[in-house]
């Protein structure tokens, strides 16, 4: 049975009871002279009619003018719709959306713990992964790829502009010099560098020959070319041999020289604040090629996320992610202290949002109620509370009749 049908049914019961009292009153009034007991019946029916009519008037006056008569302080809902909406909004905000009430309800309900228990089941986690994955295709398909990648690239560049690359380089170099395994890291590099130098020995010798002094003189020029080539060849080979040797001996003196040079570089970075690195970073970020690369990387990431989301939505790739969620939920449930901390953090965040936007919620309720047509509002309220209001009429009939009996008894007792 719908609310409207319940309301109609209760109206017929209340009105039928009133009609029954009217018929009873008429009958008892007619028969009262012939039998003394009918006076009691008349008293009950008479008072019951008064109670029923009074409560009918009160109930009807809430929503409309009784019998269509413009009696003052009737049709209250129709006349005071905006005030009712404002009162309702203040009641909702003051009773349900306060920090204290939210905290009390949150402590009783424990939504984070409930969600973690729900997510600890693999079927629930798989369903959650598929639902979340289903949002991504919609977002990416509705968004313009060029606009999205351009906006994202702009945000990335702005974020990198504030990144302290000089400080990062200083910390990284300092950490490297303090690392016990720093020479093990440098050794393979020295070996590769030594082999590269050795493989390019002829090129170095040729360059030395071209730069030999007095090349214009026939005899001396030839001699200086030969001397330059021999000396440069020996020097290059000596350097290559030293580099290769150092790559196999971490106690080699070359490592100390390299570390001294890196130490001096670190001091310069610390003293200068990494300004040169910052300038280099800005030049790189402002380069059109860099911007194009960032945009292409973002496009590629978007395509990957979209493809992954489609697989997750169909359930083909949801198992690993679902397992991650299940393990995370179980770890949270196994750590009551962390779980309680997370409950408090989220509850504080929700309370903060209500404090910040509570006035907006109140205004939303006022505008919503004010936007309803009066007839629609009356129908909504009557369908919701109307059946209970009809009980007022029924109770008024019964209570009124009972009072009538008591008054009749009092009259008989005093005046006989």
C-alpha positions in Angstrom: 0.0 0.0 0.0 1.4 3.4 -1.0 1.6 6.4 1.3 -1.2 8.1 -0.6 -3.5 5.0 -0.2 -2.7 4.8 3.5 -3.6 8.5 3.9 -6.9 8.0 2.1 -7.7 5.0 4.2 -7.0 6.8 7.5 -9.1 9.8 6.3 -12.1 7.5 5.7 -11.7 5.9 9.1 -11.5 9.2 10.9 -14.4 10.7 9.0 -16.4 7.6 9.4 -15.9 7.7 13.1 -17.1 11.3 13.2 -20.2 10.4 11.2 -20.8 7.5 13.5 -20.7 9.8 16.5 -23.1 12.2 14.8 -25.6 9.4 14.1 -25.2 8.1 17.7 -25.8 11.6 19.0 -29.0 12.0 17.0 -30.3 8.6 18.0 -29.5 9.1 21.7 -31.0 12.6 21.7 -34.2 11.2 20.3 -34.4 8.3 22.7 -33.1 10.0 25.8 -36.5 10.9 27.1 -37.7 7.3 27.1 -34.7 5.7 28.9 -32.3 7.3 31.4 -29.2 5.5 30.1 -29.3 7.3 26.7 -28.1 10.4 28.4 -24.7 8.9 28.9 -24.6 7.8 25.3 -25.5 11.4 24.2 -22.9 12.9 26.4 -20.2 10.7 24.9 -21.3 11.2 21.3 -21.7 15.0 21.7 -18.2 15.5 23.2 -16.7 13.0 20.7 -18.0 15.1 17.8 -16.6 18.3 19.4 -13.2 16.6 19.8 -13.3 15.2 16.3 -14.2 18.5 14.7 -11.6 20.4 16.6 -8.8 18.0 15.6 -10.1 17.9 12.0 -9.8 21.7 12.0 -6.3 21.6 13.4 -5.0 19.0 11.0 -6.6 20.6 8.0 -5.4 24.1 9.0 -1.8 22.9 8.6 -2.2 22.5 4.9 -5.2 24.4 3.6 -8.1 26.6 4.6 -10.8 24.5 6.4 -14.0 24.5 4.1 -12.2 27.0 1.9 -12.7 29.8 4.5 -9.7 32.2 4.8 -9.6 31.9 8.6 -6.5 33.5 10.1 -3.5 31.2 10.9 -4.7 28.5 8.6 -3.0 27.0 5.4 0.2 27.4 7.4 2.4 25.3 5.1 1.3 27.2 2.0 1.8 30.6 3.6 5.0 29.9 5.5 6.8 27.6 3.0 10.0 29.6 2.9 10.1 30.0 6.7 9.5 26.2 7.1 12.3 25.5 4.7 14.7 27.8 6.6 13.7 26.2 9.9 14.2 22.7 8.5 17.6 23.8 7.1 18.7 25.2 10.5 17.4 22.0 12.2 19.2 19.7 9.9 22.5 21.7 10.1 22.2 22.2 13.9 21.2 18.7 14.8 22.9 16.5 12.2 25.8 18.3 10.6 27.7 19.5 13.7 31.2 18.5 14.5 30.1 16.9 17.7 27.3 14.9 16.2 29.5 13.7 13.3 32.2 12.7 15.7 29.7 10.7 17.9 28.1 9.0 14.9 31.5 8.3 13.3 32.8 6.7 16.5 29.7 4.4 16.7 29.6 3.5 13.0 33.4 3.2 12.3 33.1 3.5 8.5 36.8 3.0 7.8 36.9 -0.2 9.7 33.7 -1.3 8.0 35.1 -0.5 4.6 38.4 -2.3 5.4 36.5 -5.4 6.4 34.4 -5.2 3.2 37.5 -4.6 1.1 39.4 -7.6 2.7 37.2 -9.9 0.8 38.7 -10.7 -2.7 35.3 -10.6 -4.5 34.6 -7.1 -3.1 38.1 -5.9 -3.9 37.8 -7.1 -7.5 34.4 -5.4 -7.8 35.9 -2.2 -6.5 38.8 -2.3 -8.9 36.4 -2.8 -11.9 34.1 0.0 -10.8 37.0 2.5 -10.4 38.5 1.3 -13.6 35.2 2.0 -15.4 35.5 5.7 -14.6 38.7 6.2 -16.5 37.4 5.5 -20.0 34.6 7.9 -19.5 36.9 10.6 -18.2 39.5 10.1 -21.0 37.0 9.8 -23.8 35.1 13.0 -22.8 38.3 14.9 -22.4 40.2 16.4 -25.4 43.5 14.6 -25.6 45.5 17.6 -26.7 43.9 19.9 -24.1 44.4 17.3 -21.4 48.1 16.6 -22.2 48.8 20.4 -22.6 47.3 21.2 -19.2 49.0 18.2 -17.6 52.3 19.2 -19.2 51.9 22.7 -17.9 51.3 21.5 -14.4 54.3 19.2 -14.6 56.6 22.0 -15.8 55.3 24.3 -13.0 55.9 21.6 -10.5 59.4 21.0 -11.7 60.2 24.7 -11.6 59.8 24.7 -7.9 61.8 21.5 -7.6 65.2 22.4 -6.0 67.4 20.6 -8.5 70.5 22.3 -7.1 69.8 21.2 -3.6 68.9 17.7 -4.9 72.3 17.4 -6.8 74.1 18.6 -3.6 72.4 16.0 -1.4 72.9 13.3 -4.1 76.6 14.0 -4.5 77.2 14.2 -0.8 75.4 10.9 -0.2 77.5 9.3 -3.0 80.8 10.5 -1.5 79.7 9.1 1.9 78.7 5.8 0.5 81.1 2.9 1.3 80.4 1.4 -2.2 81.2 4.6 -4.1 84.4 3.1 -5.6 82.6 0.0 -6.6 80.2 2.2 -8.6 83.0 4.2 -10.2 85.2 1.2 -11.1 83.3 -0.1 -14.1 83.0 3.4 -15.4 86.8 3.9 -15.3 87.3 0.6 -17.1 84.9 1.6 -19.9 86.5 5.0 -20.1 90.0 3.4 -20.3 89.0 1.2 -23.1 87.4 4.1 -25.0 90.6 6.1 -24.7 92.7 3.2 -25.9 90.4 2.5 -28.9 90.7 6.2 -29.9 94.4 6.4 -29.5 95.0 6.8 -33.3 92.6 9.7 -33.4 94.4 11.5 -30.6 97.7 11.0 -32.3 96.4 12.3 -35.5 95.1 15.4 -33.8 98.5 15.9 -32.0 100.2 15.6 -35.4 98.0 18.3 -36.8 98.9 20.6 -33.9 102.6 20.0 -34.0 104.8 23.1 -34.1 106.8 24.2 -37.2 104.8 21.9 -39.5 105.7 24.2 -42.4 109.4 23.3 -42.2 110.3 20.3 -44.2 112.7 18.6 -41.9 111.8 20.1 -38.5 108.1 19.9 -39.3 108.3 16.2 -40.0 110.3 15.7 -36.8 107.9 17.6 -34.6 104.9 15.7 -36.1 106.6 12.4 -35.3 107.5 13.6 -31.8 104.0 14.9 -31.1 102.4 11.6 -32.3 104.7 9.5 -30.2 104.3 11.5 -27.1 100.6 11.8 -27.4 100.3 8.1 -28.2 102.3 7.2 -25.1 100.4 9.6 -22.9 97.0 8.3 -24.2 98.0 4.7 -23.7 99.4 5.5 -20.3 96.1 7.1 -19.3 94.1 4.2 -20.7 96.3 1.7 -18.8 95.9 3.6 -15.6 92.1 3.8 -16.0 91.9 0.1 -16.7 94.2 -0.7 -13.8 92.2 1.5 -11.4 89.0 -0.3 -12.4 90.4 -3.5 -10.9 91.9 -1.9 -7.8 89.7 0.2 -5.5 92.8 1.3 -3.6 94.3 3.0 -6.7 95.4 6.6 -6.2 93.2 7.7 -9.1 90.1 7.1 -7.0 91.5 9.6 -4.4 92.1 12.2 -7.1 88.5 11.7 -8.4 87.0 11.9 -4.9 89.0 15.1 -4.2 87.6 16.7 -7.4 84.1 15.6 -6.5 84.6 17.0 -3.0 85.6 20.3 -4.4 82.5 20.3 -6.6 80.3 19.5 -3.6 81.8 22.5 -1.7 81.1 24.8 -4.7 77.5 23.5 -4.9 77.0 24.1 -1.1 78.5 27.6 -1.3 76.7 28.6 -4.4 73.3 27.1 -3.6 73.2 25.2 -6.9 72.4 28.3 -8.9 74.0 27.0 -12.1 71.9 23.8 -11.8 68.7 25.9 -11.3 69.6 27.9 -14.4 70.2 24.8 -16.4 66.9 23.3 -15.2 65.0 26.4 -16.3 66.6 26.4 -19.7 65.7 22.7 -20.2 62.1 23.3 -19.1 61.6 26.2 -21.4 63.0 24.4 -24.4 60.2 23.5 -26.9 61.7 20.1 -27.3 61.4 19.4 -23.6 57.8 20.6 -23.6 57.0 18.3 -26.6 58.6 15.3 -24.9 56.6 15.9 -21.6 53.3 16.1 -23.6 54.1 12.9 -25.5 55.0 11.1 -22.3 51.7 12.2 -20.8 49.8 11.1 -23.9 51.6 7.7 -23.7 50.8 7.4 -20.0 47.1 8.3 -20.7 46.9 5.6 -23.4 48.5 3.0 -21.1 46.1 3.9 -18.2 43.1 3.7 -20.6 44.2 0.3 -21.9 44.8 -0.9 -18.4 41.5 0.4 -17.2 39.6 -1.4 -20.0 41.3 -4.7 -19.0 40.5 -4.1 -15.4 36.8 -3.2 -16.2 36.3 -6.5 -18.0 38.0 -8.4 -15.1 40.9 -9.6 -17.2 43.5 -7.8 -15.2 41.9 -7.1 -11.9 43.4 -9.9 -9.8 46.8 -8.4 -9.0 45.2 -5.0 -8.0 42.5 -6.8 -6.1 45.1 -8.7 -4.2 47.0 -5.5 -3.4 43.8 -4.0 -1.9 43.0 -7.2 0.1 46.5 -7.2 1.6 46.3 -3.5 2.4 42.9 -3.9 4.0 44.1 -6.8 6.1 47.3 -5.0 7.2 45.1 -2.1 8.3 42.7 -4.4 10.3 45.7 -6.0 11.9 47.0 -2.6 13.2 44.3 -1.2 15.5 46.3 1.9 16.3 46.8 2.9 12.7 43.1 2.1 12.0 42.0 4.4 14.8 44.3 7.1 13.6 42.9 6.9 10.1 39.4 7.0 11.5 40.2 10.2 13.3 41.9 11.8 10.3 39.0 11.2 8.0 36.4 12.2 10.6 38.3 15.4 11.1 38.4 16.0 7.4 34.6 15.4 7.1 33.9 17.6 10.1 36.1 20.3 8.5 34.1 20.1 5.3 30.8 20.4 7.2 32.2 23.4 9.1 33.3 25.0 5.8 30.3 24.2 3.7 27.5 23.8 6.3 26.1 27.1 5.4 26.0 26.0 1.7 24.1 22.9 2.7 21.6 25.0 4.7 21.1 27.3 1.7 20.6 24.3 -0.6 17.8 23.0 1.6 16.2 26.4 1.7 16.4 26.9 -2.0 15.1 23.3 -2.6 12.1 23.7 -0.4 11.4 27.2 -1.7 11.6 25.9 -5.3 8.8 23.4 -4.7 5.3 24.3 -5.7 3.1 24.8 -2.6 0.7 22.0 -3.8 3.6 19.6 -4.3 5.1 20.4 -0.9 1.7 19.9 0.7 1.2 16.6 -1.1 4.6 15.4 -0.1 4.1 16.3 3.6 0.5 14.8 3.7 1.7 11.6 2.1 4.5 11.2 4.6 2.8 12.4 7.9 -0.8 12.5 6.9 -1.7 9.0 8.1 -0.3 9.8 11.5 -2.2 13.1 11.6 -5.5 11.3 10.9 -4.8 9.3 14.1 -5.0 12.7 15.9 -8.5 13.0 14.6 -9.4 9.5 15.8 -7.8 10.0 19.2 -9.6 13.4 19.5 -12.9 11.6 18.9 -12.2 9.0 21.6 -10.7 11.4 24.1 -13.5 13.9 23.6 -16.1 11.2 24.2 -14.3 10.1 27.3 -14.2 13.7 28.6 -17.9 14.0 27.8 -18.7 10.9 30.0 -16.7 12.3 32.8 -18.5 15.7 32.7 -21.8 13.9 32.5 -20.8 11.8 35.6 -19.8 15.0 37.4 -23.1 16.7 36.5 -25.1 13.7 37.8 -23.1 13.6 41.0 -23.5 17.3 41.8 -27.0 18.1 40.4 -28.5 14.7 40.3 
